[in-house]
Amino acid sequence: MQVPASFQYRKATSVAHALALLQEYGPESVVIAGGHSLLPMMKLRLAHPEALIDINELDEIAGIHVEDGELVIGAMARHAELLACAEAGEHFPILHEAERVIADPIVRNRGTIGGSLCQADPSEDLSAVFAALRANLVVRGPDGDRTVAARDFFVGPYQTVLAPGELLGEIRVPITAGGTPAASAYEKVDRRAGDWAVGAVGAVVEVVGGVLAQVGIGLTALGAERFVAAEAEDFLRGEPPDEERLVEAGAIAARHCRPAADQRGPVDYKRHLAGELVTRALRRAVGRVG
Ligand SMILES: Cc1cc2nc3c(=O)[nH]c(=O)nc-3n(C[C@H](O)[C@H](O)[C@H](O)COP(=O)(O)OP(=O)(O)OC[C@H]3O[C@@H](n4cnc5c(N)ncnc54)[C@H](O)[C@@H]3O)c2cc1C
């Protein structure tokens, strides 16, 4: 049986209390949300925090709502809540398409959106999704709040810009960033239902006057820097979304990503997958415009 090293446990009753507890226990303390990523790592002794600060009762950073033209997702919102949120699916089909293929109902009922992002696992689906959506993350810390673009939140595998003593409060997605509603889609290949991605791609497009005014392409488990296919986005921006361009954007993304060989497949296969999924996700997103 795998047993974690011993640790202290405190339950926070408010965000201010959680921040105070993080200060009190110092840099070896971490928050625990759903625990679906943290607890397995602790049992494997890959993580050995000295104190767990439980944030499950923090209603201040839970729930999902629309405010000032943005979809606001509390860090403590569960996967199942996002999947059940009609407004989220209506504005951003990419969110529902990704959530439908994340794990199983047991994980989705408990695992949180904030935990997914803060884990920064290269195979985590929502990191690429929120990078494609150009979401903003509100970080809460002892010196107040700061906002970080999702694209700047990830600094490497399992690493984010969160400093010790900070926590993620909410994720904000502009509903009409450039004045035009975005269209979106998510494409994932996994070995069996609910498995981690072999590779996956999220695409978000805004078409104005027949050209792509803005494009977001997020790659999951395919070795893209900060989860983004920036070169393919640059290639498409300002151009009409015709079929040849979408295929070429896939080829560009495939050339620039750096997938790793593992039990899910060799590099060449994953690179091919990246190209194919980028084109498919873009094609479906463009098909939803208007
Ligand atoms: C069997 C299984 C299958 C899975 N399959 C998939 C899949 O297909 N796709 C996918 O994307 N994910 C998958 N997951 C991962 C799952 O989505 C995440 O484990 C889960 O959502 C993480 O959220 P959590 O609330 O459990 O985080 P926790 O495990 O509680 O925390 C994870 C990390 O984030 C930190 N953290 C949590 N919340 C905050 C916060 N608000 N502020 C600062 N730091 C925070 C914790 O300190 C910890 O370091 C799977 C997990 C399991 C167990």
The ligand as a Tripos MOL2 file, in Angstrom:
@<TRIPOS>MOLECULE
LIG
   53    58     1     0     0
SMALL
NO_CHARGES

@<TRIPOS>ATOM
      1 C1         -7.9580    8.6960  -12.9610 C.3       1 LIG1
      2 C2         -7.7260   10.1080  -13.4080 C.ar      1 LIG1
      3 C3         -7.8710   10.4350  -14.7470 C.ar      1 LIG1
      4 C4         -7.6660   11.7370  -15.1770 C.ar      1 LIG1
      5 N1         -7.8220   12.0430  -16.5050 N.ar      1 LIG1
      6 C5         -7.6660   13.3060  -16.9150 C.ar      1 LIG1
      7 C6         -7.8320   13.6670  -18.2820 C.ar      1 LIG1
      8 O1         -8.1490   12.8580  -19.1420 O.2       1 LIG1
      9 N2         -7.6150   14.9740  -18.6200 N.ar      1 LIG1
     10 C7         -7.2940   15.9210  -17.6970 C.ar      1 LIG1
     11 O2         -7.1380   17.0770  -18.0660 O.2       1 LIG1
     12 N3         -7.1410   15.6100  -16.4050 N.ar      1 LIG1
     13 C8         -7.3270   14.3440  -16.0070 C.ar      1 LIG1
     14 N4         -7.1660   14.0380  -14.6970 N.ar      1 LIG1
     15 C9         -6.7100   15.0870  -13.7900 C.3       1 LIG1
     16 C10        -7.8390   15.7800  -13.1310 C.3       1 LIG1
     17 O3         -8.5110   16.6120  -14.0330 O.3       1 LIG1
     18 C11        -7.1290   16.5940  -12.0830 C.3       1 LIG1
     19 O4         -6.5800   15.6580  -11.1700 O.3       1 LIG1
     20 C12        -7.9510   17.4270  -11.2730 C.3       1 LIG1
     21 O5         -8.8590   18.2070  -11.9500 O.3       1 LIG1
     22 C13        -7.0370   18.3500  -10.4900 C.3       1 LIG1
     23 O6         -7.8570   19.0970   -9.7070 O.3       1 LIG1
     24 P1         -7.9370   18.8310   -8.1600 P.3       1 LIG1
     25 O7         -8.9860   19.7470   -7.6810 O.co2     1 LIG1
     26 O8         -8.1040   17.3820   -7.8840 O.co2     1 LIG1
     27 O9         -6.4790   19.3220   -7.7380 O.3       1 LIG1
     28 P2         -5.5690   18.8860   -6.5150 P.3       1 LIG1
     29 O10        -5.1130   17.5010   -6.7120 O.co2     1 LIG1
     30 O11        -6.2480   19.2160   -5.2260 O.co2     1 LIG1
     31 O12        -4.3630   19.9120   -6.7100 O.3       1 LIG1
     32 C14        -3.4720   19.7970   -7.7850 C.3       1 LIG1
     33 C15        -2.3690   20.8430   -7.6180 C.3       1 LIG1
     34 O13        -2.9000   22.1390   -7.7840 O.3       1 LIG1
     35 C16        -2.7300   22.9160   -6.5990 C.3       1 LIG1
     36 N5         -3.9660   23.7010   -6.4490 N.ar      1 LIG1
     37 C17        -5.2320   23.2440   -6.4920 C.ar      1 LIG1
     38 N6         -6.0900   24.2600   -6.4570 N.ar      1 LIG1
     39 C18        -5.3550   25.3900   -6.3650 C.ar      1 LIG1
     40 C19        -5.6670   26.7770   -6.2950 C.ar      1 LIG1
     41 N7         -6.9360   27.2340   -6.3320 N.pl3     1 LIG1
     42 N8         -4.6480   27.6500   -6.2100 N.ar      1 LIG1
     43 C20        -3.3680   27.2350   -6.1830 C.ar      1 LIG1
     44 N9         -2.9960   25.9370   -6.2700 N.ar      1 LIG1
     45 C21        -3.9940   25.0300   -6.3650 C.ar      1 LIG1
     46 C22        -2.4770   21.9360   -5.4730 C.3       1 LIG1
     47 O14        -1.6960   22.5070   -4.4440 O.3       1 LIG1
     48 C23        -1.7350   20.8400   -6.2240 C.3       1 LIG1
     49 O15        -0.3820   21.2030   -6.3660 O.3       1 LIG1
     50 C24        -7.3360   12.7390  -14.2410 C.ar      1 LIG1
     51 C25        -7.1950   12.4180  -12.8790 C.ar      1 LIG1
     52 C26        -7.3900   11.1250  -12.4610 C.ar      1 LIG1
     53 C27        -7.2530   10.8080  -11.0000 C.3       1 LIG1
@<TRIPOS>BOND
     1     1     2 1
     2     2     3 ar
     3     2    52 ar
     4     3     4 ar
     5     4     5 ar
     6     4    50 ar
     7     5     6 ar
     8     6     7 ar
     9     6    13 1
    10     7     8 2
    11     7     9 ar
    12     9    10 ar
    13    10    11 2
    14    10    12 ar
    15    12    13 ar
    16    13    14 ar
    17    14    15 1
    18    14    50 ar
    19    15    16 1
    20    16    17 1
    21    16    18 1
    22    18    19 1
    23    18    20 1
    24    20    21 1
    25    20    22 1
    26    22    23 1
    27    23    24 1
    28    24    25 2
    29    24    26 1
    30    24    27 1
    31    27    28 1
    32    28    29 2
    33    28    30 1
    34    28    31 1
    35    31    32 1
    36    32    33 1
    37    33    34 1
    38    33    48 1
    39    34    35 1
    40    35    36 1
    41    35    46 1
    42    36    37 ar
    43    36    45 ar
    44    37    38 ar
    45    38    39 ar
    46    39    40 ar
    47    39    45 ar
    48    40    41 1
    49    40    42 ar
    50    42    43 ar
    51    43    44 ar
    52    44    45 ar
    53    46    47 1
    54    46    48 1
    55    48    49 1
    56    50    51 ar
    57    51    52 ar
    58    52    53 1
@<TRIPOS>SUBSTRUCTURE
     1 LIG1         1 GROUP 0 **** ****
